[in-house]
Amino acid sequence: MIKRYLPHVLASSVLLLGGMAQVDAADTQLDNSATGSTLIQRSFVNLDFSNPNINANYNGFGQAGTGATNVALPETLVPGWRTTHRVMTAGTYWQAGRLIEIWRGQGAPSDKMTGELSTSTNQYAELNAEEESVLYQNICLIKGETFSYSFAHATRSSISEKAKFSIGTVTDTATTKRGWVAHQNIVSATNTLTNKTWKTYSDTATVNSIPANSGIYSLGFEAVSTGTIGNFLDKIAITGLKPVVEFTTAADSAFENVSGIVPIKFKMVGNVTSTSMPTLKFKISYNSSVALENRAIYGVDYVLKKRNGATGTTFTELTVADGLNYNTSTGEVTFSYKPDYNSGLNYEQGVEFNGLVLEIKDNNKSFGTKTLPLSFETMSDVLLITLDTCSKTNIKSSFDFSIKEDDTDLEIIKSLTPESVTKVYKDQYLAYTLELTNKTKVDADEVILKDNILANLAYETAGVNAATLSCEAITNEGTTSTCPTLPNDAVTKLFSSGGLNLGTIKGFAKYKFTLNKLKAKEDATGEYTGYIVNNAVVTTTSTDIDSSNNTSTVKTMMATKTDLSNNKTGAPVTETGIGMFVIGKEGRTGSTPLWTQKSDNNTKVYFPLNIQNYGNLAQDYQLYASSSKIEPTLGTGDYSTLVKNSITPFSSGLKIEFYKADLAQCKTGVSGQQITQLNVAANSTTQLCAVVTVYSSVTATTNIWFAIESLQSGMADIILDAVIPQPKKRTLELSNDQSAQVGIGGSYVFLHRLINYGVENETKVKVSLNPVNRTDGFLYTLFLDQNGNDTLDASDTLLSGTETELNNIIEPNKSVTLLIKVEAPSTANNGMSSQVKLIAKPDNVGKDMTLADLSNTDLITVSPNQLKIMKSQFKVENCSMANAAAVINATYTVQNENLKPNQCLIYRIMVKNTGSMALSNVVINDMYPAYTQQWALLGILPIVGSNGQNITDSSNNTIEDDSTAKIKTILKELLSQQEKSLYFGIKMQ
């Protein structure tokens, strides 16, 4: 969108600068002598004692008046000076306070010492007022610096009067004499040969005896002799102390669309004249860890300017004459700046400079916040020190400035309310939430919110069922804004072409609008058939940096009736369960099975079933068979989901398999791929067959709750059937048909189990191998897994090539393992295949029940890449795993599992390179099943494991997981015969 700079937008931008705004003002006077000031002092004040004028302001008794030639004044009335003198109560000749005695006259000669009526401007001090004292001023001193000094001293009554000049520390007291410790004597004692005669002392001094490297110390004049008379002091001069500087603040920021200029503020304290104003040197330097995209580049993001003249209102960009040097590749900059001297400012008291400024450029793009680390370089004419404590630590010698993005970002997220999710079907009233968020600090202007109905929705504007729109303010980034005022016709405007005008949405504001009472219809055709579809759109006249989140579309499949029934021709509803939630003969709450069947001689029962999809869209159905009663979520109505934790899959007694088969096929000999899900076309009925194997442990009639659940809408149906077991009998099972790959001249081992599901021991079972093509060159040998480790090793028994009788006694619910080793000929070609049949013949001699022969057929194919893959799973109670080792070492099974809400499932996808050459970049892809979500544990799931170890890393065994739909691992290398596995977890939504 086109950015419009409206007046109120500019005003808002200035307010967001964190204290920084357009600056035209000249440099600012500070005052380190003001009450409460924390600013340090770097020069003396009132060195000639001329302030106050005692002749014009006081009488001889120290009170307000005129005519005084000498007077004792409280230190608070003598600017700059302090004394260690005790606090005096008010007396005849002074006011209350710590006293400093000031004289006025033409000098020290005896005829001018007392009784002087002259109004000469010459004033001087007497060190001792009413007691021996130190007259001092506090100043910031730095060890090693040098200064020049001079002062005049005169005796009053005797040449024995002496004074000394020192650097020391004063300890304050409430009323008694202040403590004084001298750290360095500069003039140990004055030496006057003629009484009442001025003598000047001058020299240079180096600060070398103060306790710390820097700090606030006192330069003091102290009478060596005691008494209340003597030691006149005048014409003090201290020069050579360099001014000190520091940035006003250590950090600040501005948005990139700030109007005008932004000052780089710093303070200076010291003796500065028009000829001694120092040139300051700066640099902008980045730490190597700061990414280039986060660096501000000179000429691209900003330029530096300086004020034209001390009080000018225009600014000129710095040039090479100012030492400007910049690198557009790194963001590094160096430059100099000499402030213009302003005679109207007292630099000794302190000045804040505003004349060096930034002009920030608006790039109209979103590159994020950029930093500008500015700092002083080493300078000879000025020192860096903290201006409040005179410390060399924690100096604000650098200034981190941030150029913040001005572009706004509005996001709209629309969704059905939780109460409406289960009611998305015809004639129901639905509600939606529209979450509108300003994801930036910047206000968005002229915000328009629109809602567009695309399919199967309607609304009314009047009456009890009129649609409504409400707003709730949500706290975001610590801010809770006030909802916009909605007009009475807000719903009408929301659905209009012009939309609903919300005005200005403040930075970081977040609102949740609730749109209630939209009625579901079912009249859409084409691409929206069977769906309720609408979207929300937000626009603004401000610059929105991300238009991808300005539209939110909600497309929801309409729930339709889904009927599960017994496919029993001509039977009444009390046997078929036709109709919604006709669960038992008594109906929805029925407990009598609709259909009870007795198992046949092969321990099988066949239930032909129908699934009828009443919807206008094809649906995928999850198939369930439970040993416990499955409950619908709702007690009434045709539309209900399942109570998932009421489903208990059969783990013993019965085995239930589903096949896609019609009524005629649902009987002994049913074949095809076993299924757990089934797709049913729109407005149609599909048949399937539930094959129940009844094991010998079942001794009584057993209920089976069959259920279906739409993976798209969640709608379900349930019926109750039952099986009656045959009298106790024999049952043997051989599992299962397999296929594999092998290299030229390589070998592979197939594993089969002969399981006794009967009630008596099985003996003398005969086994044999029958290659389908005995001339194809493949060699097959049969072994009995003697040690039961499911691996072909030296302890296993080689069975003869012909039929062999097993000596094993196979007890009920026990099994034996048979291993078929296949060896491909060295002359085989890639793509060549071979089959072998494993046959097991039960011993029926003397048995009441005859068992048929059992067989499995294995397929082996020659391939250069012999990659074996197997997916298995492990159910975890309470979704708790201690560590990665527990995940890797768990016992996984290929049996289907059903989850309850308190259970999680770990999938293991194992790949093994059974070839002779290493494989590279092996990729394993999988998806999270519908109605499940990721179950992840830091460092535990998901992981890649091998040889009992967690080998997940960022280069050789990586995992890419979007946490919602897909997961992938890339194995950089899989060595010959090496096995690696991907482990990831799921739980119910």
HELIX and SHEET records of a PDB file:
HELIX    1   1 PRO A    7  LEU A   15  1                                   9    
HELIX    2   2 ILE A   54  ASN A   57  1                                   4    
HELIX    3   3 GLU A   75  LEU A   77  5                                   3    
HELIX    4   4 SER A  110  LYS A  112  5                                   3    
HELIX    5   5 LEU A  292  ASN A  294  5                                   3    
HELIX    6   6 VAL A  320  ASP A  322  5                                   3    
HELIX    7   7 PRO A  418  VAL A  421  1                                   4    
HELIX    8   8 ALA A  490  LEU A  494  1                                   5    
HELIX    9   9 GLY A  526  TYR A  528  5                                   3    
HELIX   10  10 SER A  547  ASN A  549  5                                   3    
HELIX   11  11 VAL A  573  THR A  576  1                                   4    
HELIX   12  12 LYS A  644  SER A  646  5                                   3    
HELIX   13  13 ALA A  884  ILE A  888  1                                   5    
SHEET    1   A 5 THR A  28  GLN A  29  0                                        
SHEET    2   A 5 VAL A 351  PHE A 353 -1                                        
SHEET    3   A 5 PHE A 266  VAL A 269 -1                                        
SHEET    4   A 5 VAL A 244  PHE A 247 -1                                        
SHEET    5   A 5 LEU A 383  LEU A 384  1                                        
SHEET    1   B 3 ASN A  70  PRO A  74  0                                        
SHEET    2   B 3 GLY A  97  ARG A 104 -1                                        
SHEET    3   B 3 VAL A  87  MET A  88 -1                                        
SHEET    1   C 6 ASN A  70  PRO A  74  0                                        
SHEET    2   C 6 GLY A  97  ARG A 104 -1                                        
SHEET    3   C 6 GLN A 123  GLU A 126 -1                                        
SHEET    4   C 6 PHE A 232  THR A 239 -1                                        
SHEET    5   C 6 THR A 146  ALA A 154 -1                                        
SHEET    6   C 6 LYS A 199  THR A 206 -1                                        
SHEET    1   D 5 ARG A  82  THR A  83  0                                        
SHEET    2   D 5 VAL A 134  ILE A 142 -1                                        
SHEET    3   D 5 SER A 214  ALA A 223 -1                                        
SHEET    4   D 5 ALA A 163  THR A 171 -1                                        
SHEET    5   D 5 GLY A 179  VAL A 187 -1                                        
SHEET    1   E 6 ALA A 251  PHE A 255  0                                        
SHEET    2   E 6 SER A 398  LYS A 404  1                                        
SHEET    3   E 6 LYS A 370  PHE A 376 -1                                        
SHEET    4   E 6 LEU A 280  ILE A 284 -1                                        
SHEET    5   E 6 VAL A 333  TYR A 337 -1                                        
SHEET    6   E 6 ASN A 325  TYR A 326 -1                                        
SHEET    1   F 4 VAL A 262  PRO A 263  0                                        
SHEET    2   F 4 LEU A 356  ILE A 360 -1                                        
SHEET    3   F 4 TYR A 302  ARG A 307 -1                                        
SHEET    4   F 4 PHE A 315  GLU A 317 -1                                        
SHEET    1   G 4 LEU A 410  LEU A 416  0                                        
SHEET    2   G 4 TYR A 429  ASN A 438 -1                                        
SHEET    3   G 4 LYS A 510  ALA A 520 -1                                        
SHEET    4   G 4 LEU A 457  ALA A 458 -1                                        
SHEET    1   H 4 LEU A 410  LEU A 416  0                                        
SHEET    2   H 4 TYR A 429  ASN A 438 -1                                        
SHEET    3   H 4 LYS A 510  ALA A 520 -1                                        
SHEET    4   H 4 THR A 468  ALA A 473 -1                                        
SHEET    1   I 4 LEU A 500  ILE A 505  0                                        
SHEET    2   I 4 ALA A 444  ALA A 455 -1                                        
SHEET    3   I 4 TYR A 531  THR A 539 -1                                        
SHEET    4   I 4 THR A 551  MET A 557 -1                                        
SHEET    1   J 5 THR A 562  ASN A 566  0                                        
SHEET    2   J 5 LYS A 604  ASN A 613 -1                                        
SHEET    3   J 5 SER A 684  VAL A 694 -1                                        
SHEET    4   J 5 LEU A 654  TYR A 659 -1                                        
SHEET    5   J 5 GLN A 674  ILE A 675 -1                                        
SHEET    1   K 5 TRP A 595  LYS A 598  0                                        
SHEET    2   K 5 ALA A 716  ILE A 724  1                                        
SHEET    3   K 5 THR A 702  SER A 710 -1                                        
SHEET    4   K 5 GLN A 619  SER A 626 -1                                        
SHEET    5   K 5 GLN A 677  VAL A 680 -1                                        
SHEET    1   L 5 LEU A 732  SER A 735  0                                        
SHEET    2   L 5 SER A 747  ASN A 756 -1                                        
SHEET    3   L 5 SER A 815  GLU A 823 -1                                        
SHEET    4   L 5 LEU A 779  LEU A 784 -1                                        
SHEET    5   L 5 THR A 797  LEU A 799 -1                                        
SHEET    1   M 5 GLN A 738  VAL A 742  0                                        
SHEET    2   M 5 LEU A 854  VAL A 862  1                                        
SHEET    3   M 5 SER A 833  LYS A 841 -1                                        
SHEET    4   M 5 LYS A 766  PRO A 771 -1                                        
SHEET    5   M 5 THR A 804  GLU A 805 -1                                        
SHEET    1   N 4 LEU A 867  GLU A 877  0                                        
SHEET    2   N 4 GLN A 903  ASN A 913 -1                                        
SHEET    3   N 4 GLU A 979  MET A 988 -1                                        
SHEET    4   N 4 THR A 932  TRP A 935 -1                                        
SHEET    1   O 5 LEU A 867  GLU A 877  0                                        
SHEET    2   O 5 GLN A 903  ASN A 913 -1                                        
SHEET    3   O 5 GLU A 979  MET A 988 -1                                        
SHEET    4   O 5 ILE A 943  SER A 946 -1                                        
SHEET    5   O 5 GLN A 949  ASN A 950 -1                                        
SHEET    1   P 3 LEU A 919  MET A 927  0                                        
SHEET    2   P 3 LYS A 966  LEU A 974 -1                                        
SHEET    3   P 3 ASN A 957  ASP A 961 -1                                        
END                                                                             
